[in-house]
Amino acid sequence: MSTSANMDSIATDRDFIAEEWARLCGRDPDSLAVAEPDRQITVGELIAQSRARAGQLIAQGVTPGSRVIVARPNVIEFVVDYLAIRLCGAVLVNLPWAAGTSITELAEILDASCVILTEHLVGDNPLFDQLGERRFRPNEDAPIGPEEPIATKPDDIVWLACTSGTTGTPKAAMHTAATLERQTEVFAQHFGLTADDPILVSSPVGHAVALLFGVRMSLLLNSVMVLVPRWRIETAVDLIERHGCTFTVAPTPFLMDAVTWAEENGGDRLKTLRFFPSAGAPVPRPLVKRGLKALPNCQIWSYFGTSEAGAVTAVPLDAELERRLETDGIALPGTTTRVVDGELELHSPQQMMTGYWSGDPGGKLKPDGWYATGDAAEQRPDGYIRMIGRARDIILRGGENISPLEIENVLLGHPAVTDVSIVGYPDDRLGSRLAAVVVAAGEVTLNDLRAHCEEVGLDKAKWPEFMTEIDEIPLSAIGKVRRNDLEELVQKQIEQRKSA
């Protein structure tokens, strides 16, 4: 299927899994399909291994509609597992390989028939003993799986996208064959990608971003898939140079590593990279500006997406610099957005989940099809959207709603600040006050930060009132700040100062 097909191409009579498999089988069997730093696999080998794995899954009891959890790093085996699950007509549940209790809890909640782990990484961790017969054990004597995928209808559930909260068991958003297809297709269309664009899969495949815009993007385009097993900027640079990668999508910390590396070493080894959209956490505007300077051949900007609907907004490739620096783009084709009481809502019938596996007690998916994202945003008259942050992260200080992101963007402009997070701490008079948790490259004080805020014209109510330094901002697996950890750190330090 051509990625130039328009939005109406998602028809009701198509078998998207069969189409994906046919595309793969139509490629030169001796051509490169997937590469890692020290391993690679041809198209023919990938097809053979996927059929063998499908046979093993069937032998272990996987049937059409079965939930199969895959918890692996970015390795060839994940791609084999993905294709095997599709061949069986089962439902993919991709989770981070180190997700621990989330893996075992979801296995119970989803009644998974099989859980695939990377055994040499989890070792003899007793936590996984409770998986019992669900734990995948490859049977080398199992019959080879089917030559063609089991027939699937567009409205069949084929993927459970697990939300990436920093606490608690993730929720599983239910996606059909059609919504999964559209989520990848719309992004490929936006960037005009083709089979000549090797895709660097840098984000963890346990999350939606890498599955949609890495693994599935490569299979949609018939392009080479290049996997970064564990993020290191040096590894990524080597792979980009070796395979001529043109596209990657990754969380903000990965982008920061790439920009810093290019500033220190020059961008020549990254010259083939043309697109580096970033999401998972708000992208600081100063970082976008640095990136455009350090990698002048690469389009760098933030976009917004959710596990429930895939990519929602993106900056047009011909957008003016101000819109790249100051916004998160406009709604992608097929999606409509609005801001209600400061919260972004969206309507995207071709990409939106059908619901959550265990229900929607929060009522985020409304009866009329609109979805409340839980993210604070502003929408300009021209349709461009500026994300402010998670609505729950907004700090109420003296009756005013304050976005940490706005202050963080300002403080990142201070020459001694390499990373920063703003969190609130309790105050009897104002309700909350503002604390800056700083990673510094040089000496910096609270007065220095406040003077910088005054210099750039930030409203005084948004100046930090407490500062502490830390070696590294704690992040979730996809780069979201663990604000609860920082709030506890700040509160503890404030109490220690009071008692001193």
SETOR-111304 format. One record per atom (N, C-alpha, C): x negated, y, z negated. Coordinates in steps of 0.2 Angstrom, whole numbers, plus 5000, padded with zeros to 4 digits. Layout:
BEGIN
XYZ ...
//
This chain:
BEGIN
499649945000 500050005000 499650065000 499750115004 499350175005 499550224999 499050254996 499150294990 499450364993 499550374999 499850435002 500650425002 500850365000 501650355000 501950404996 502550434997 502850484993 503250444987 503450494983 503850464977 504350424978 504750424984 505250384985 505050314987 504350304987 504150234989 504250184984 504450204978 504550154973 505250124974 505350074978 505950044980 506249994975 506849974976 507149924971 507049854973 506749844979 506649774981 505949754982 505449794979 504749774980 504549734974 504049694975 503749654970 502949684970 502949724965 502249764965 501649714963 501849664959 501249624957 501049584963 501549564967 501349524973 500949564978 501149634978 500749684983 500049694980 499949694974 499349704971 498849644972 499149584972 498749524973 498549524980 499049534985 498949534992 498349584994 498349644991 497849694992 497149664991 497149634985 496449604983 496249544987 496749504989 496649444993 496449465001 496649525002 496549545009 495849585010 495449585005 494749615005 494249565007 493749585009 493149545011 492949505005 492949445005 492849404998 492149404996 491649425000 490949434998 490849504996 491249554996 491149624994 491149624987 490849684984 490849694977 491549714974 491749684969 492449694966 492349734960 491949704955 491849734948 491149734946 490849784944 490149794941 490149814934 489649784931 489449804924 488649824925 488349854919 487649864920 487249804922 487349744920 486949694921 487249634924 487949644926 488349584930 488749614935 488949574940 489449594944 489749534947 490349544951 490749494953 491049514960 491049464964 491349484971 492049474971 492449494976 493149484977 493349414977 492949374980 493149304980 493049274974 492549284970 492449264963 492949284959 493149344959 493649374955 494349334956 494549324962 495149284964 495149214961 494549184962 494449114959 494549114952 494149154948 494149154941 494849174938 495149224942 495849244939 496349184940 496349144945 496749084946 496549034941 495949024939 495748974934 495949004927 495949064926 496149084919 496949084919 497249094924 498049084924 498149014923 497848964925 497948894924 497848884917 497348914914 497248904906 497748934902 498048994904 498549024900 499148984901 499348954907 499948914907 499848854903 499248824903 499148764899 499248774892 499148834890 499248854882 499948874881 500348874886 501048884884 501348954887 500948994891 501149054893 501649044899 502249074898 502749074904 502949144906 503349154911 503549214913 503949254907 503749314906 503949354900 503649344894 503149294893 502749294887 502349354886 502249374880 501749424878 501049394877 500549424881 499949404880 499449464878 499149464872 498749514870 498049504872 497749554875 497049554877 496649604873 496149584869 495749634865 495049624867 494849654872 494149654875 493849724876 493249724876 492849784878 492949794886 492549844889 492549844896 492149794899 492349734900 491949684903 492349654909 492049614913 492349584919 492949534917 492849504911 493349454908 493949494907 493949554906 494649594905 495049594912 494649604917 494949614923 495249544925 494849494924 495049424925 495749404921 495749424915 496349414911 496949454914 496849514915 497349554918 497649524924 497249504929 497549474935 497849404933 497549374929 497849304927 498549314924 498649364920 499249374916 499849394922 499549434927 500049454932 500249394936 499749344937 499949284941 500449244937 500449244931 500849204927 501549234926 501649294928 502249334927 502349354919 501849354915 501849374908 501749444907 501849464901 501849534899 501149554896 500749604899 500149624896 500249664890 499849654885 499749694879 499049704878 498749764880 498049774880 497849814873 497449794869 497249824863 496449834862 496249874859 495549884857 495249824854 494649794856 494349734854 494249734846 494149794844 494049804836 494649824832 495249814835 495849844832 496049804826 495749744824 495849714818 496549694816 496749724811 497449704809 498049724814 497849774818 498349794823 498449734828 497949694829 498049634833 498449584830 498349564824 498649514821 499349534819 499449594817 500149624816 500549624822 500349644828 500649654834 500849584837 500349534835 500549464838 501149434835 501249454828 501849434825 502449474827 502449544828 502949584829 503249564836 502749554841 502949544848 503049474850 502949434845 502949354846 502549334852 501949364851 501449344857 501349274858 501349244864 501149174865 500449164865 500049214866 499249204867 498949264865 498349264862 497949324860 497249304862 497049344867 496349334870 495849384866 495349354863 494849394860 494149384863 493749424862 493049414864 492649384858 492649314858 492449274853 491749294850 491249314854 490649324851 490549394848 491049434849 491149494845 491449494839 492049454838 492449444832 492149394828 491749344831 491349294827 491849254822 491649244816 492049204812 492449244807 492649304809 493149344805 493749314803 493849304796 494449264794 495049294796 495049354797 495749394799 496049354804 495649334809 495949304815 496149234815 496049204809 496249134808 497049134807 497349184805 498049184805 498449184812 498049194817 498349184824 498549114825 498149064822 498348994823 498348974830 498848944833 498848924839 498948974845 499049034842 499049094847 498449104850 497849094846 497249114848 497049074855 496749114859 496649084866 495949044865 496048984868 495448934868 495448914875 494948934879 494948914886 494848834887 495348804891 495348734893 495048724900 494348704900 494048704907 494348654911 494748604908 495048554912 495748564914 496048624913 496648644915 496748654922 497348634925 497448644932 497348714935 497048734941 497048794943 497748834944 497748894942 498348924942 498648944949 499248974950 499548984956 499149024961 499249004968 498949044973 499249114974 499949124972 500249184972 500649194966 500749264964 501049274958 501749254957 501949234952 502649224951 503149284952 503649274956 504049334958 504249374952 504149444953 504349494948 504849544951 505349564948 505749624950 505549684947 505649744951 505449804949 505549824942 506149804939 506349824932 506149774927 505749724929 505549674924 505049704920 505049694913 504449724909 503849684910 503349714911 502649684913 502149714908 502249764905 501649794901 501949824895 501649814889 501849854883 501249894881 501349964882 500850014880 500850034873 500350014869 500350024862 500050094861 500450134857 500250204855 499650194851 499250254851 498650254848 498550294841 499050284837 499050324831 498450304827 498250354822 497650334818 497750294812 498450294810 498650254805 499250214806 499350154803 499950114804 499850074810 500350024811 500349984817 500650014823 500250014829 500550044835 501150024837 501550074840 502250054843 502050034850 502449994853 502449964859 502949994864 502750034869 503150064874 503250014880 503850004881 503949944886 503949974893 503549954898 503549974905 503749924910 504049944915 504249894920 503749894925 503849844930 503349844936 503349904940 503949934940 503949994944 503650054940 503750064934 503550124930 502750114930 502550054929 501750044929 501450064935 501750044941 501550054947 501450134949 502050164947 502050244948 501550284944 501450254938 500950294934 500250294937 500050244940 499450244943 499450274950 499950264954 500050294960 500050374960 500350404955 500450474956 499750504954 499350474950 498650504949 498250494955 498250434958 497850424964 498050474969 498650494970 498850534975 498650604973 498650624967 498450694965 497750704967 497350664966 496650674968 496450654975 496850624979 496750604985 496250554986 496250504981 495650454981 495850394986 495350364988 495350314993 494950254991 494850204996 494450144995 493750164994 493550224997 492850244997 492650284990 493050274985 492950314979 492850254973 492250244972 492150194966 492350224960 492650194956 492950214949 492550194943 492350244939 491950224933 492450214928 492550154925 492950144919 492550154913 492650214910 492250234904 492650234898 493250244898 493750244892 493850174890 493950154884 494050084882 494650054886 494649994888 495149964892 495749944887 495649944881 496149934876 496649984875 496550034879 497050094879 497350104886 497850144886 498250154892 497850184898 497450234896 497050274901 496650234905 496250194902 495750154906 496150104910 496650074908 497050024912 497350054918 497650114917 498050154922 497550184927 497050214925 496650264929 495950234930 495850174928 495250134929 495350074932 495550024929 495649954931 496149954937 496749984935 497349974940 497150024946 496850084945 496650124950 496250094955 495750064953 495250024958 495649974962 496049934959 496449884962 496949914967 497249974965 497750004970 497350034976 496750054975 496350084981 495950034985 495849974982 495349934985 494649954984 494549994979 493850024978 493449984973 492849994972 492349964968 492549984961 492649944956 492749954949 492049944945 491850004941 491250004938 491450014930 491249964926 491349964919 490849984915 490950024910 490450044905 490650004899 490349944897 490549904892 490649944885 490149984883 490150024877 489850094879 490250144877 490050204879 489350224877 488950244881 488250274880 488250324887 488050384886 488050424892 487450404896 486950374893 486350354898 486650294902 487050254899 487250194903 487750224909 488150274907 488650294912 488250334918 487750374916 487350404921 487050354926 486750304923 486450244927 486950214932 487550204930 488050174934 488350214939 488450284937 488650334942 488150334948 487550344946 487050344951 486950284956 486950224952 486850164956 487450154961 488050164959 488650144963 489050204966 488750264965 489050324968 489750334966 489850324960 490550334957 490750414958 491450414960 491650484961 492150504956 492450464952 493050474948 492950444941 493050474936 493150444929 493650484925 493950454921 494450494916 494250464909 494150514904 493850494898 494050544893 494050524886 494250574881 493650624880 493850674876 493450734876 492750724873 492650684869 491950664866 491450644872 491750604877 491350574882 491250634887 491650674888 491550734892 491050774889 491050784883 490550824879 489850794880 489850734880 489150694881 488950704888 489350704893 489150714900 488950784901 489250834899 489050904900 488450914896 488350894890 487750904887 487150874890 487250814893 486750774896 486550814903 486950844906 486850874912 486550944911 486650974906 486351034904 485651024902 485450964899 484850954897 484350924902 484650884907 484350844912 484450864919 484950914920 485150934927 485650884929 486050904935 486550864937 486450824943 485850814945 485650774951 485950704951 485850674946 485950604945 486750594945 487150644944 487850644943 488150674949 487750684955 488050724960 488650694964 488750624964 489250594967 489950604963 489850624957 490450624953 490850694955 491450684957 491850734959 492450754955 492650714951 493250724946 493150694939 493250734934 493150714927 493750744923 494350724924 494950744920 494850714913 495050754908 494950724901 495550734897 495750684893 496350694889 496150644882 496750634879 496650594873 496650644866 496250694867 496250754863 496150814866 496450874864 496450934867 495650954869 495550974875 494950984878 494751064877 494251074873 494051144871 493951184878 494151244878 494051284884 493351304886 492951314880 492251324881 491951264884 492151204883 491851144886 491951144893 492551154895 492751154902 492351204906 492251264903 491751314906 491051294907 490851264902 490151234902 490051174907 490651134907 490551084912 490551104919 490951154921 491051174928 490351204930 489951234925 489351264926 488751204927 488751154923 488251104922 488351054928 489051044930 489150994936 489551034941 489251074945 489651124949 490051084955 489851024956 490150984962 490750944959 490850944952 491350904949 491950954946 492550934948 493150964945 493250934938 493250984933 493250964926 493851004923 494350974920 494851004916 495250954912 495650984908 496050934904 496750924907 497050864906 497650854908 498050824902 498750814902 499050784897 499450724899 499450674895 499750614896 500050574890 500450534890 500650494885 500750414887 500650374882 500750304883 501450284885 501950334884 502650324886 502750344893 502350384896 502550404903 501950414907 501350394905 500750404909 500550474909 500250494915 499950564916 500650614917 500650664913 501250714914 501050774917 500450804916 500250864919 499550854922 499450894927 498750904929 498650964933 498050994933 497851054937 497751044944 498151074948 498051064956 497351074957 497051034962 496351044964 496151114967 496651144969 496451214972 496651274967 496751254961 497051304956 496451354955 496651414953 496151464951 495851444945 495251474944 494851464938 495151474932 495551524931 495951544925 496351484923 496751454928 497151404926 496851344924 496251324927 495851274924 495651284917 495451344916 495151354909 495651364904 496251394905 496751414900 497351364900 497451314904 498051274904 497851204905 498351164904 498351094905 498651074912 498851114916 499151104922 499851104923 500151084928 500851084929 501151014929 501751004929 502050934929 501850904936 501650844935 501550804941 502250784945 502150764951 502850754955 503250694952 503850704951 504350654948 504450674941 504050724938 504150734931 504350804930 504850814925 505050884924 504950894916 504650954915 504550974908 504851034905 504951034899 505251094895 504951094888 504951154885 504751164878 505351184874 505551144869 506151154865 505851164858 505951224855 505751234848 504951224847 504651244852 503851234852 503651164854 504051114855 503851044857 503951034864 503451004867 503550984874 503950924875 504450924879 504950874881 504850864889 504950794891 504850784898 505350734900 505550734907 505950694910 505650664916 505550594916 505150564921 505450494923 505950494926 506350424927 505950374930 505450394935 505050344938 504450314934 504250354929 503650334925 503850324917 504450344915 504550334908 504750264906 504450244900 504650184897 505350174896 505550114896 506250094895 506450104887 505950104883 506050104876 505450074872 505550074865 505050044861 505249974860 504749924859 504949854858 505349844851 505149884846 505549874840 505949934838 506249964844 506750024843 506450084842 506850144842 506550214842 506950244836 506750234830 507050264824 506950334824 506450364827 506350434827 506750474832 507050434837 507450464842 507150504847 506450484849 506050524853 506350514860 506650464862 506950454869 507650464868 507850524871 508550544871 509050514875 509650504874 510150474878 510150494885 510050564886 510050584893 509350574897 508950534894 508250524897 507650564896 507850624892 507250664890 506850634884 506250644884 505850614879 505450674875 505550674869 505150724865 504450694863 503950734865 503250704865 502950714858 503250754854 502950774847 502250814848 502150844854 501650884855 501850964856 501551004852 501651074853 501351104859 501751144863 501551174869 501851234871 501551274875 501851334878 501951324886 502451344889 502551334896 502651404899 502251424904 502251494907 502751494912 502951554914 503451564919 503251524926 502651524927 502451484933 502351414933 502651384927 502651314926 502051284923 501451324922 500851294919 500951284912 500651234909 500751214902 500151224898 500151244892 499551254888 499751214882 499351154881 499551114875 499151144869 499551144863 499251174857 499051124853 499251064853 499051004849 499650974846 499550914842 500150884840 500550924835 501150924836 501650964832 501450954825 501350884823 501250874816 500550904813 500150924818 499450954816 499551034815 500051064817 500151134816 500151144808 499851204806 499751224799 500151284798 500551274793 501051324791 500651364785 500451424787 500151474783 500451534782 500751544776 501151614775 501751614779 502051564781 502651564785 502451574793 501851564795 501651574802 501351504804 501651474810 501351414812 500651434816 500151394814 499551404817 499251344820 499051354826 498751294830 497951284828 497751224826 497051214825 496651224831 496951204837 496551204843 496351274845 496751324844 496651394846 495951414842 495951404835 495451424831 494751384833 494851314834 494351274836 493951304843 494351324847 494151344854 493751414853 493951454848 493551514846 492851494843 492951454838 492351434834 491751394838 492051364843 491551324848 491151374852 491351434852 490951484855 490351514851 490351494845 489751514841 489151474842 488651504843 488051474846 487751414841 487951414835 487651364830 488151304829 488751314832 489351264831 489351214837 489251154836 489251104841 489951064841 490251064836 490951034835 491251054829 491951064829 492251084823 492951064824 493251054818 493951044817 494251084811 494851114813 495251154808 495751114805 495751114798 496251074794 496551124789 497151104787 497451144781 497351114774 497351154769 497251134762 497751174758 498051144753 498651174749 498451234746 498951284746 498851344742 499451364739 499451384733 500151394729 500451454732 500051504735 500451574737 500651564744 500151544749 500251534756 500551474758 500551424754 500751354757 500151314759 499751344764 499151314766 498651374768 498051354767 497451394770 497051354775 496651384778 496251354784 495551334782 495351274783 494651254782 494351234789 493751254789 493351234795 492851174794 492951124797 492451064796 491951064802 491351084801 490851104806 490351054807 490151034813 489551004815 489051064818 488551074815 488051134817 487451114819 487151154824 486551144827 486051184824 486251234820 485851274816 486151304810 485851354806 486151374800 486751414802 487351404798 487951444799 488351444793 488651494791 488951504785 489751524787 490151524781 490851544782 490851614785 490451654782 490451724784 490251734791 489851694794 489651694801 490251674805 490651624803 491151604807 491751654807 491851684801 492351744801 492151804805 491451814805 491251874809 491351864816 491251794818 491351774825 492051784827 492551764823 493251774824 493451844825 493151884821 493251954821 493051984828 492451964830 492151984836 492551974842 492851914843 493251894848 493951914848 494151944842 494851974842 495351924839 495151874836 495651824833 495951854827 496651844827 497051874822 496751854815 496751894810 496451884804 496751824800 497351814801 497751764798 497451694800 497051694806 496851624808 496051614807 495851664803 495051654801 495051594796 494551554796 494451504791 494251534784 494551504779 494451524772 493951474768 493851424771 493351374768 492951344773 492351324772 491951284777 491551234774 491451174777 491051124775 490651094781 490051074781 489751044786 489750964786 489750934791 489750864792 489350844798 489050784798 488650754803 489050744809 489650714809 490050704815 490750704813 491150734817 491850734817 492150664817 492550634813 492750564813 493350564819 493250514823 493750504829 494050434829 494650434832 494950364833 494550334839 494750274841 494450244847 494450284853 494950324854 495050364861 494950434859 494550454854 494350524853 494850574850 495350544846 495750594843 495450604836 495450664833 495250684827 495650644821 495250614817 495550584811 495650644806 496150684807 496250744803 496450724795 496750664794 496950644787 496250634783 495750604787 495050604783 494750664782 494850714786 494550784785 494950814780 495550814780 495950844774 495750814768 495650754767 495450724761 494750744759 494350754764 493650774762 493650844760 494050894763 494050964761 494450964754 494950934753 495250934746 494850914741 494450864742 493950834737 493450884735 493150924740 492650974739 492951034736 493551054737 493851104734 493951094727 494251034725 494351014718 493651014714 493150984718 492450984714 492251054713 492351104717 492151174716 492551204710 493151184710 493551214704 493351184698 493151124697 492951094691 492251104689 491851134694 491151144693 491051204688 
//
